[in-house]
Amino acid sequence: MRKADPCPPSAVSHGVGIAGLAGLAVWTLIARHFGMSGPNAGLAAVVACGLPMVLWSLVVDKVHRRVSTGIDWRGPARPLRAALDISLVKIAGLWATWLAIAIFYCIARWYWSGNYRFSMDLFIAAAPWLLAASVPYVIWIDRRLVEPRDASYHFGQWVIGGAAGAPDMEQVWHHARAWAVKGFFLAFMVSIVPGNFASVVEWRWSDAIANPVALAGFLVAIMFMVDVCIATVGYMLTFKPLDSHIRTANPYLSGWVAALICYPPFVLMGGGGPLDYHAGGAEWDVWTQGSTTLQWILGGWLVLLTGIYAWATVAFGIRFSNLTHRGILTHGPYRWSRHPAYLSKNLFWWFSSLPFLTVTGSMTDMVRNCAMLALTNAVYYWRAKTEEQHLSADPDYRTYSEWMERNAPVPRFFAWVIGRKRAAARLDAQPAE
């Protein structure tokens, strides 16, 4: 990465994610010491990593003073009377949005069983507090916004039937898409927090270091806990004063389809799903039995891949979220690859499941498993392309993408491979002399 060609600045600093990791580590050690592994302890882990990230963002990075927040802190606040009419429209739109999400939760029966029940209980308990807090928050922020008539305002106009003026339908759809992302994915993330936290806290040290397989399993569990907790913070904290608001949500249907088929209840890769690649197979620990050296090598490789996956989430700080643009990241693993999480996750699946080996010895199972995992990889490639299509509307992303083509190892490697293939094809096409 040449000094004459510096990397574009990142919307998030390294310190945000590090602060979150530190807070999460402290709480995890406390929970382990006192044997706290229940759902509420898991929820506390989200707070433990979220609060340091917020403090770092405000105190060190001073994100609230960025122009991208749309907030003017320097001049006098807009008079309350001038802001109130706008705020009431936005509050009506916000409450209508929450009502629509609540109705969706009621209709979708999967939200009331299994891990999802914890999310629903939490949302029900939080609802009165959110309703009460939303009124002073909206009024306060509208007095400082340079342009308070944003997407929330236009959605509110649409809800009350245009009494406050004709809404901009493009802004209405932006508001709807942004909240659809938050409503769908936040419920899922909250539902898996307790299990991931408990999977780390309940490990005994003696079991974790018993053998290479156990140690790899323990370290992988830690990485997944980090990923889930920090990602959950990201879905919760979509606030303009933190500069973590949703600039745009993916407007392309293909992007939504590609993302949703990777998550329940639409997931295609789960057990018994159309893209399930485990038929007659076994995980890596089965195939490495009897070879401690191979267990250390393969286990270490899987831990490294999971570490990259978690690092890609940590790099977002408080801005992680699917299907949204919340600022362009150019630091951490995003200086090596545009999609480090997808790349590491898909490699992990190949090395952890080893789909070309089956306990049944069936060639059919081998071919099917490899084909299904290859199709799963193709889904994530599709997701990556739809995300690039969405983000390319931002000139900052285009600048970053062009810089990556010139400097980043992963894009340059694939460009080299494609270039060699094209050169070989041209040679093959030349007539023999």
N, C-alpha and C positions, 0 to 999 in steps of 0.2 A: 504494500500500500504506500505509494509514493507521496513524499511530502509535498510535491508540486501539485498533487491532485488530492486535496484533503477531503475526508468524508463529510458529507452534509451534516449539519447539527441534528441531534436527536431531540424529540419532543420530551423525552424522559431522561433523567440523569441516572448514572449507576447507583447513586446513593439511595434512591427511593427503594429499589428492590432489596438492597443490602439491609436497610433499616427494617423492612418487613421481615426479612429472614431472621434478623437478630431478635425481634420481638417474638416471632413464632418459636424460635429455639428456646428462649427463656421460658415461655409458657409450657412448652412440651416437657421440659425438664421438671418443672414444678408439678405438672400433671402426673408425670411418671413417678415422682417421689411420693405423692400423696394418693396414687392409685385412682386418679380421676380420668375415666375413659368414656363417660356417658355422653349423650347428645349435647347437653349444655356445655360440657367441657370442650367439645368440638367447636361449638359456636363461639365460645370464648377464644379459641385459637384464631378464628377469623378476626375478632376484635384485636387480639394481641399483635397480629401482623399488620392490620389495617391502620391502627392508630399511629404507630411510628412512621408509616409511609405518608400519612396525612401531615404529620408534624414536619417531616423532612421537606415535603413539597412546599409547605407554607413558609417555614422558618428559614430553610437553607436555599431552596430553589426559587422561592417567592413567586410561585406560579400564578397566584392571584393577581399579580400586577402585569401579566402578559396581555398584549393587545388581543390575542386569540380568545380570551375569556369574554370579550364583548362588554366588559365592565369598566367604568370610569370611576376610580377611587379618589381622583385628585380634586375634581370640582365639587360643588355643593350637591347634595342629594336632590333628586326631583321632588317637588312638593307632594305631600301625601295625597292631596286632593287630585292632582294630575295623574298620579300613578294608580289610584284606587280603581278607576273605571277599567283600566287595562287589566289589573290584577284580578278583579272579580271574574272577568271573562276567562282568564287563564286558569283560575281555580275551578271554575265550572268544567273546563275542558279536562283538567287533571283528574278531578273526581269522576268524571264520566269515563275516563281511560281506566282508572282503577276498577270501576264497576264492570266494565267490559271484560277486564282480565279476570275478575272474580267470577263472572258468569261462565267464562271459558273453563276456569278451574272446576266449577260445579258440574259442568256438562261432561268434561273429560274424566272418566271414571278412574283412570290410572293414577290420578293425583290423590286418591283417598285410600291407597293401600301401599304396603311395602315401605320403602325408604321415603317416598314422597309424602307420607302422612306427617312426618316431622316438619316438612316445609309448610304444609297447610296449617298445622297447629301454630307455627311461628308467625305466619302471615296474619292469621286471625287475631292473635294476641297483639300484633304490632299495628293492626289497622286503625284502631281509635287514636293511637298516638300519632300516626302518620297524618291522619285527617286533621288533627288539631295543629300539628306543627306546620303543615303545608300552608296555612293561611298567613301567619307572620313571615314565613320564609319567602313566599312569592311576593308579598308586598315589599319586604325589605330589598330583595334582589331587583325588583322592577324599578325601585327608586335610584338604582345605580347603573342599570343597563343602558348602554348607549342607544340601543334600539330594542325596547321591550316587546314590540310587536313581532315576536318570533314565531316559530312553528307551534308552540304551545298556545299562543294567542289565536292563531288562525284556526287551530283545532277547536278552541273554545268558541270562536265565532260560528263554526260549522255546527257545533253541538246546540247552541242556543238559537239556531235558525236564522242567522244573519242579522239579528237585531242590532249587533254592534258593527255591521258592515259586511260586505261580501268577502268571504274567506279566500285566500290564495290556496287552491286545491293542491298545488305542488307541496306547499308547506304542510297542509293537512296530512298528506300521504307520508311525508317525512316523519312527522310526529307519530303516526300510526305504526310505521315500520320500526322506529326506534324503540317504542314501548313494546311492540311484539317481540323484539329480540330480548329485551329485559325480562318481560313476563315469562317467556318460554324457558330461557336458559337459567335465570336466577333460581327458579323452582328446582330445576335439575341439580344445579351446583349445591344448593343448600341441602338437598336430600342426600348427597354423597359425602358431605363433610364429616358427619359423625363416624361413619364406617372407616373412612381413610384415617381419621385422627386416632380412632381406637386401634387400628391395625398397627400403629407405631407404638402407642403408649402401652399396649398389652404385651408386647414382646418382652421376654426375659433375656437379659444379657447372655446368660449361659446358653440359651437356645440360639441366639443370634450368631454367636461365634462358634457354634458346634461344628460346622463344616462350611465349605465354600458356597454350597447351594443355599444354606440357611442365611449366611451373611449377605449374599447377593439379594435374597428375598427381603431381608430387613432394610437394606439400603435402597432398594427399589421402592419399598413401601414409604420410606421417608421422602423420596423424590415425588411420589404421587401425592402425598399429603401436602407438600410445599406447593405443588401445582394447583391442587384443588382449593386450598385456603386462599392463596393470592388471587386466583381467578375469581373466586366468589367475592372478594373485596372489590375487584374490578367491576363486576356487574352491579354491585350495590352503589358505588360512589360515582355516579354520572352527574357531577355538579359543575356548573360554570365557574364558581369561585375557586375550584381546584383545577380548572382548565382540563378537566377529564370528561366533559360533556361529549355527547355524540354529535359529531359534525354532520355526518350523513350515515344512514343505514343502507345497506346494499339494495339498490333499486332493481336488480335483475332477478327474475324468477329462477334462472338456472343456478344462481348463487345460493338461494334459499333451499332449493331441492338438494343440491350437493351437500349442504351443511346438515339439513334435517335428517337425511338418511344415515347420518353417522351418530344420531342420538335417539334414545328411547322417547316415545314408543315406536318411532319409525325406523330404528336402526336395522340395517340389513346384514351387518357383520356378526351379530350376536349368535349364541348357540341356537342352532336350528334355523337360522335365517337364511335367505337366499344366497348370501355371500359367506356363509360359515365355512371356514377353511380348516376345521379340526376333525373332519370325519375319519375315524379310525386312526387318528394321530395321537401324539403325546407331547408334553412340554420338554424343554431342553434338559431338565434334570433327569429324566428317564433315559435319554440317550447318552448321557455322560456318566452314568453309574459305573463305578469301577475304575475311573480315571480321574484322580484328584487334580492332576495337571490340567486336563481339559476343562474340568469344572471351574478352576481358577481363571483360565483364559476366557471361556465363554461367559462365565458369570461376571467377570470384570468388564467385558465388552458390553453386556446388557446394562450394567450399572452406569457405564459411561454414556450410553445412548439415552438412558432415562435421565441422567444428569443434564444432558443437553436439552432434552424436552422440558424439564423443570426450569432450567436457566432461561429458556425462551419465554416462559410465562413470567418469571421474576423480572425480566427486563421490561415488561410492560408496567410494572409498579401498580398504580391504581387504575390503569386504563385498559386492562384486558377485557375483551369481549368479542364474540363471534359476530361476523356480518356487519361490523361497524368501522367507521373511520373516526378515530379519537386522537389523531396526531401521528406523525410518521416516526417510527423508531429506526435508528441507524446505529445503535450501539450494541455491545454484547455479541450474541450469536448472529445478530442481524447484520453484522459486518462480514460474515462468512457466507450466509445464505439468506435469501429472501423468505424462506419458509423452513427455518431450522427445526421447528416442532414437528411439522409433517414429515420431513426427511428422517429425523431420528426415530419418530414413532413407527414409521413403516419399515425401517431397517430393524427395529426392535422386534416387530412381529415375525419377520423372516427368521431371525436368529433364535427367538424364543420358542417358536412353534415347529421350526424345521419341517415344513410341510411336505418335503420330498421324502420323508421317512414316515412309515406307518407301522403300528403294532400289528395290524392285520396282514401286512405283507401284500396288500392288494395294490396292483398297478393302477386300477381305476381310482382308488382313494388318493394315491400320490398325484396323479394327473389332475384330479378334481381340486384337491387342496391347493396345489400350486396355481391353478387357473383362478380359483376364487380369491386367493390372496393377491394375485396380479390384478384382478378386477378391483379389489379393495384399494390397491395402490393407485389405480386409475381414477377412482373416485376422489382420492385426496389430491391427485394432480389436477383434476377438474375443479375442486375447491380452490386450489391455489390460483388457477387461471381466472376464476370468477372474482376472486379477491383483487387480483391485479387489475382486472377490468374496472372494478369499482374504484380502487384507489388512484388509478391513472388519471382521474378527473382532477386530481390535485397536482399542480406543477411541482410541489415539493417531492411528491412520490416519484414523478418522472425523473427529476434530478437524481434522487437516490437510486432509482433503478438503473439509470445510465451509468452512475458511478460504480454500481455493483458489477455491471457488465465489464467494466474496465479493470476492476481491482479485486473483487471478491473471489476467493478460491473455488467455491462450488460452481457459480455461473461460468467461471473461466474454464473449469475442468470439463463441464458439459459442452461448452463451446468448442473446446479442443477435440473432444470425442466426436461431436457432430462434424467438425471440420475435417477430421481424418476420414470419416465415413464418406463424406461428399467427395473428397479427393480420390478415395479408392473407387467410388462409383464412376467418377469422370475417367479414370484410367481404364476401368473395365469397359466403358462405352467407346473408347478409342479403337478404331479398326487396326487390326494387326498388320504390320508392315511385311 
